[in-house]
Amino acid sequence: MHSRITTHYQLAAIRQSYFAWSRADNWVRGLLLACAFAALTGLLAQIRIYLPFTPVPITGQTLGVLLAGTLLGARFGAWSMGVYLALGLVGVPWFAGGASGPAYIMSPTIGYLVGFVVAAWMIGRLSDNPQLHRPLPQLTVMCLGMLVVYAFGAGWLMLGSHLSLSLALSLGVLPFLLGDAIKIALAASIGTFLLPGAPQKRGR
């Protein structure tokens, strides 16, 4: 029993140390972490499945977005997705299928990439609250982040491609719900494991 309690407190200390480390006001460290998670997102983007009825492929990118927000916090999480977007637009071939370059700004999927930045910031902002580090709140945070990605992605599909809202949702949201649910569950599990819980109140 004593060993189990000791392990529990050691794990809690490690979580707290990581939480403080990943959100410390250290710009060099933050940029390195941002680049690392941008590279992870670029790697996940190469896991792709093209569907014949939509210009939006199924990729692993959104898992990188969810993890960047919850593990890096609002500022560095948003930086990571900003780095991913900016370097992809200047030629780093790490968008889906190795795509890149300034012309990608006219792609029907550019809205999702812009949404990545906002979603990572929002997830990080919410994940700074220790009360939201439990499984159900983490799932809720991830779902909200995914809704942001959908809003930007489907919104650009609707406006940029002159589609109706229902068609934009059919092409840009509905085909991805199941896969994104799996990514949400995975990211929430990782967040719950790595982020420290709320301090326990001591009785008198």
Secondary structure by P-SEA (a helix, b strand, c coil): caaaaaaaaaaaaaaaaaaaaaacccaaaaaaaaaaaaaaaaaaaabbbbbccccccccaaaaaaaaaaaaccaaaaaaaaaaaaaaaaaccccccccccccccccccaaaaaaaaaaaaaaaaaaacccccccaaaaaaaaaaaaaaaaaaaaaaaaaaacccaaaaaaccccccaaaaaaaaaaaaaaaaacccccbbbbcc
